[in-house]
Amino acid sequence: MAYHFADLYDAAELGDIELVKKIVTKQPELLHEKDEYEFSVLHGAVMTDDVDLIAYLVAQGADVHAKNDEGITPLHITLYSEVAEALIAHGADIHASAHDGSTPLHTQVADGEERVDVVELLLAKGANPNQKDMEGQTPYDIALEREDEEMMALFE
């Protein structure tokens, strides 16, 4: 059976590491493909909390710096601090800017209270809380606009 990139992306997004390994073993070139929005397999994998999946994909050659059509990296959209930690350990750039100037810190703050752990990690790793996006907003400005007191407290 021939696999397609969508099969690999879906398996990664679901955290099905055994299927991911099967697909990559059979068709390793799929690791370097992207979908119509330029999402890579790592963009899908960061929807899980499976650091072993992240480590496997990176070891097989998945690019931690991959950007989608908006310049968003996997670190911009990771859901879990342990996955963010794994990406950073594998060289992900905490200062990477999307096309709108937003860094992973901007996007994580914008996602609100469910991302407090990721924001704390990014700050601890040296993410710049004063970096402005193309609209002139800092991550703190975004938290203030959202009236997210828990997030704002992280910057005080």
WOTAFEN-V664190 format. One record per backbone hydrogen bond with DSSP energy under -1.0 kcal/mol. NH is the residue of the N-H (numbers start at 0). CO is the residue of the C=O. E is the energy in kcal/mol with one decimal. If there is no record, write none. Layout:
nh={NH	NH}
co={CO	CO}
e={E	E}
This chain:
nh={7	8	9	10	11	12	13	14	15	16	19	20	21	22	23	24	25	26	29	30	31	32	34	37	43	44	45	46	47	50	53	54	55	56	57	58	59	60	61	65	67	68	70	78	83	84	85	86	87	88	89	90	91	95	97	98	100	106	107	108	109	110	111	114	115	118	119	120	121	122	123	124	125	126	130	132	133	135	141	142	143	144	145	146	147	148	151	152	154	155}
co={3	4	5	6	7	8	9	11	10	14	15	16	17	18	19	20	21	22	26	27	28	29	38	34	39	40	41	43	44	48	49	50	51	52	53	54	55	57	56	62	71	36	67	45	79	80	81	82	83	84	85	87	86	92	101	69	97	102	103	104	105	106	108	111	112	114	115	116	117	118	119	120	122	121	127	136	99	132	137	138	139	140	141	143	142	146	147	148	151	152}
e={-1.5	-3.0	-2.6	-2.1	-2.5	-2.9	-1.9	-1.0	-2.6	-1.7	-2.4	-2.7	-2.1	-2.7	-2.9	-2.5	-1.9	-3.3	-1.9	-1.6	-1.5	-1.4	-1.8	-2.2	-1.1	-2.3	-1.9	-1.7	-1.9	-1.2	-1.7	-2.7	-2.5	-2.6	-2.5	-2.5	-1.7	-1.4	-2.9	-1.4	-1.8	-2.7	-2.1	-1.8	-2.2	-2.8	-1.7	-2.6	-2.6	-2.5	-1.3	-2.0	-2.6	-1.4	-2.7	-2.5	-2.2	-2.1	-2.5	-2.3	-2.4	-1.2	-1.6	-2.7	-1.4	-2.5	-2.9	-2.0	-2.7	-2.6	-2.4	-2.0	-1.4	-2.9	-1.2	-2.2	-2.9	-2.1	-1.7	-2.1	-2.8	-2.6	-1.9	-1.1	-2.6	-1.1	-2.7	-2.2	-1.6	-1.0}
